[in-house]
Structure formats: structure tokens, C-alpha cells
Amino acid sequence: MKLKKLEEYLQGVDGFEKPKLLLEQYITPSHIASNMLFTIQSKYGDLEGKTVADLGCGCGMLSIGAFLLGSQYTVGFDIDRDALNILQRNINEMEIPGVDGVQLDVIQDLKESKWKGVFDTVLMNPPFGTKHNAGMDIKFLETGIALATGTVYSLHKTSTRQFIKRKSEEWGVPAEIIAELRYNIDASYKFHKKASVDIEVDCWRFNVVDKDMNALT
């Protein structure tokens, strides 16, 4: 599937009806998701025929995009039942057979669960760690690395680039930035003063296959 067609499909994914501030719920913009996923598949081949996890999947933008690019099976994990209901609606309306949603706490329930080491590829657009969620993005990353046998792809604010690099070195997991993107967030909450805000984000690739086991012990 070509990039333009992928973005067209993803534009049809319904977003949050009543986003929850404490969960930092913002739908991943279709242009961000399509560019991220297209690069993952076209450059690295990490979606087609792979088992894929989407952590904090929300309404399913990345999960559905992974399926459209050929994933064998994709599971979206989210703590919020309302978001998963929208995911299911998107799956039904778009006739997506290879995606399931599972309700659980990504931080508390996944890391040492039956899902550990099950997935070839893990995707995520984690909470950026603002407001009441400081450090949440790093906790999501740690979970992703525990679940993946191949690679983890994650979006993080460019302003945290050096910190993410230090953490990857600390974990012994080789990491690289595969894309630099501008994340457009539309006003979703009462405290937002502007109609939309652009945030610079990096798309990181963490190579779990080549992780240094000595650094993790």
C-alpha cells in the first residue's frame, strides 16, 4: 500500500468522543501515523507478517494502520474501556479482521504477563509525561521492550531526545531516530487556549534483538 492511500484510510478512524485528561488522550494524527508506519514497513519490514502490539492504543490508529500494512495479528492494549469501544467500532466499520483490543493497565499488568516476549514488533504513542503523568513515556518504553522480541517503535517529544538516548544506553538497547515529525494537537480540553499546537516529535526505533543482556541485569 502506498503512503497516500494509507493516510486516506487512516483519516477514517474515529477519535475520542470525550478525551480524558489524566490519560493524556489525543488521537495520533493520520499523517503522523501513516508516515511512521510506512517508514517502519518500507525501510525495516517490521509489520508485514509480524505479530504486533500497540501500547495505549486508544481508538486504534496505529493498530489499524499496522494491519493495513500486512501485520499477521495486532493486539491493542489500553486501560480505558471507552477508548476500546471506539476501537471496536472502528474495526467493525472498516472491516478489519486482524486486530483485537484488550483492556488492562499497560504499566501494572503487562510487563510480567503472559504477553511478555510474544510480539515481534511493539508500537506506541505513549503519554508524553505532562501534567500528572511524569515519566509515563519511559514506563511505557520499559514495558514495550519486555514484550518485544524484535523491535519497539515509539514517539517522544524532541525536547527529550538526549534523555531517551541515555535511557536506551542504560538499558543496553540500541536505538535510533527514524523520523522527525511535527505533531499537531487540536484543542481537546477546556484549558487549551489555542485551536491547535504543533509539537516536534521523534520516532524512535529500539532494537531489542541486539540488546545487551548484561545491561539489563
For each residue, the residues with C-beta under 8 A, 3 or more apart:
1: 5 6 68 69
2: 5 6
3: 6 7 34 35 38
4: 7 8
5: 1 2 8 9
6: 1 2 3 9 10 34 37 38 65 68 69
7: 3 4 10 11 30 31 34
8: 4 5 11 12
9: 5 6 12 64 65 68 94
10: 6 7 13 30 33 34 61 64 65 68
11: 7 8 30
12: 8 9 93 94
13: 10 27 30 59 60 61 64 90 94
14: 59 86 89 90 93
15: 27 59 86
16: 19 20 25 26 27 58 59 82 83 86 188
17: 82 86
18: 82
19: 16 23 25 26 188 189
20: 16 23 25 80 82
21: 24 25 131 189
22: 131 132 133
23: 19 20 79 80 127
24: 21 127 128 130 131 133 136
25: 16 19 20 21 58 80 83 188
26: 16 19 185 188
27: 13 15 16 58 59 61
28: 32 33 58 61 62 125 155
29: 32 33 183 184
30: 7 10 11 13 33 34 61
31: 7 34 35
32: 28 29 35 36 155 181 183 184 201
33: 10 28 29 30 36 37 61 62 65
34: 3 6 7 10 30 31 37 38 65
35: 3 31 32 38 39 179 181
36: 32 33 39 40 62 153 155 179 181 203
37: 6 33 34 40 41 47 62 65 66 69 123
38: 3 6 34 35 41 42 69
39: 35 36 42 43 44 178 179 203
40: 36 37 43 44 46 47 69 121 123 153 178 205
41: 37 38 44 45 46 47 48 69 70
42: 38 39
43: 39 40 178
44: 39 40 41 151 178 205
45: 41 48
46: 40 41 50 120 121 150 151 153
47: 37 40 41 50 52 66 69 70 71 121
48: 41 45 69 70 71
49: 70 71 72
50: 46 47 71 72 119 120 121 150
51: 71 72 73 74 118 119 120 121
52: 47 63 66 71 72 73 74 75 119 120 121 122 123
53: 74 75 76 77 115 118 119 121 122 123 144 147 148
54: 57 60 62 63 66 74 75 76 77 122 123 124
55: 77 106 110 122 123 124 126 140 143 144 147
56: 77 78 79 106 124 125 126 127 140
57: 54 60 62 63 76 77 78 83 84 87 101
58: 16 25 27 28 61 76 78 80 83 86 87 125
59: 13 14 15 16 27 83 86 87 90
60: 13 54 57 63 64 76 86 87 90 91 99 101
61: 10 13 27 28 30 33 58 64 65 125
62: 28 33 36 37 54 57 65 66 76 123 124 125
63: 52 54 57 60 66 67 74 75 76 87 99 101 123
64: 9 10 13 60 61 67 68 90 91 94 96 99
65: 6 9 10 33 34 37 61 62 68 69
66: 37 47 52 54 62 63 69 71 74 99 121 123
67: 63 64 70 71 74 96 98 99
68: 1 6 9 10 64 65
69: 1 6 37 38 40 41 47 48 65 66
70: 41 47 48 49 67
71: 47 48 49 50 51 52 66 67 74 98 121
72: 49 50 51 52 98
73: 51 52 98 100
74: 51 52 53 54 63 66 67 71 98 99 100
75: 52 53 54 63 99 100 101 102 115 119
76: 53 54 57 58 60 62 63 84 87 99 100 101 102
77: 53 54 55 56 57 101 102 103 104 106 110
78: 56 57 58 83 84 87 101 102 103 106
79: 23 56 103 104 105 106
80: 20 23 25 58 83 84 103
81: 84 85 103
82: 16 17 18 20 85 86
83: 16 25 57 58 59 78 80 86 87
84: 57 76 78 80 81 87 88 101 102 103
85: 81 82 88 89
86: 14 15 16 17 58 59 60 82 83 89 90
87: 57 58 59 60 63 76 78 83 84 90 91 99 101
88: 84 85 91 92 101
89: 14 85 86 92 93
90: 13 14 59 60 64 86 87 93 94 96
91: 60 64 87 88 94 96 99 101
92: 88 89 95
93: 12 14 89 90
94: 9 12 13 64 90 91
95: 92
96: 64 67 90 91 99
97:
98: 67 71 72 73 74
99: 60 63 64 66 67 74 75 76 87 91 96
100: 73 74 75 76
101: 57 60 63 75 76 77 78 84 87 88 91
102: 75 76 77 78 84
103: 77 78 79 80 81 84
104: 77 79 108 109 110 113
105: 79 108 109 110
106: 55 56 77 78 79 109 110 140 143
107: 110 111 136 139 140 143
108: 104 105
109: 104 105 106 113
110: 55 77 104 105 106 107 113 115 116 143 146 147
111: 107 116 142 143 146 147
112: 116 146
113: 104 109 110 116
114: 118
115: 53 75 110 118 119 147
116: 110 111 112 113 146 147
117: 146 147 148 149
118: 51 53 114 115 147 149
119: 50 51 52 53 75 115 122 147 148 149 150
120: 46 50 51 52 148 149 150 151
121: 40 46 47 50 51 52 53 66 71 148 150 151 152 153
122: 52 53 54 55 119 144 145 147 148 151 152 153
123: 37 40 52 53 54 55 62 63 66 152 153 154
124: 54 55 56 62 140 141 144 152 153 154 155
125: 28 56 58 61 62 154 155
126: 55 56 136 137 140 141 154 155 156
127: 23 24 56 130 133 136 137 140
128: 24 133 136 137 156 157 199
129: 133 134 135 136 137 138
130: 24 127 133 134
131: 21 22 24
132: 22
133: 22 24 127 128 129 130 136
134: 129 130
135: 129 138 139
136: 24 107 126 127 128 129 133 139 140
137: 126 127 128 129 140 141 154 156 160
138: 129 135 141 142 167
139: 107 135 136 142 143
140: 55 56 106 107 124 126 127 136 137 143 144 154
141: 124 126 137 138 144 145 152 154 164 167 206
142: 111 138 139 145 146 171
143: 55 106 107 110 111 139 140 146 147
144: 53 55 122 124 140 141 147 148 152 154 206
145: 122 141 142 148 152 171 173 206 208 211
146: 110 111 112 116 117 142 143
147: 53 55 110 111 115 116 117 118 119 122 143 144
148: 53 117 119 120 121 122 144 145 151 152 206 208
149: 117 118 119 120 208 209
150: 46 50 119 120 121 208 209
151: 44 46 120 121 122 148 205 206 207 208 209
152: 121 122 123 124 141 144 145 148 204 205 206 208
153: 36 40 46 121 122 123 124 178 203 204 205 206
154: 123 124 125 126 137 140 141 144 203 204 206
155: 28 32 36 124 125 126 181 183 201 202 203 204
156: 126 128 137 160 161 164 201 202 204
157: 128 160 199 200 201 202
158: 161 180 200 201 202
159: 200
160: 137 156 157 163 164
161: 156 158 164 165 177 202
162: 165 166
163: 160 166 167
164: 141 156 160 161 167 168 175 202 204
165: 161 162 168 169 175
166: 162 163 169 170
167: 138 141 163 164 170 171
168: 164 165 171 173 174 175 204 206
169: 165 166 172
170: 166 167 215
171: 142 145 167 168 211 215 216
172: 169 211 212 213 214 215 216
173: 145 168 206 207 208 210 211 212 215
174: 168 206 207 210 211
175: 164 165 168 204 205 206 207
176: 204 205
177: 161 180 202 203 204 205
178: 39 40 43 44 153 203 204 205
179: 35 36 39 202 203
180: 158 177 200 201 202 203
181: 32 35 36 155 200 201 202 203
182: 198 199 200 201
183: 29 32 155 198 199 200 201
184: 29 32 196 197 198 199
185: 26 188 196 197 198 199
186: 195 196
187: 192 194 195 196
188: 16 19 25 26 185 192
189: 19 21 192
190:
191:
192: 187 188 189 197
193:
194: 187 197
195: 186 187
196: 184 185 186 187
197: 184 185 192 194
198: 182 183 184 185
199: 128 157 182 183 184 185
200: 157 158 159 180 181 182 183
201: 32 155 156 157 158 180 181 182 183
202: 155 156 157 158 161 164 177 179 180 181
203: 36 39 153 154 155 177 178 179 180 181
204: 152 153 154 155 156 164 168 175 176 177 178
205: 40 44 151 152 153 175 176 177 178
206: 141 144 145 148 151 152 153 154 168 173 174 175
207: 151 173 174 175 210 211
208: 145 148 149 150 151 152 173 211
209: 149 150 151
210: 173 174 207
211: 145 171 172 173 174 207 208 215 216
212: 172 173 215 216
213: 172 216 217
214: 172 217
215: 170 171 172 173 211 212
216: 171 172 211 212 213
217: 213 214
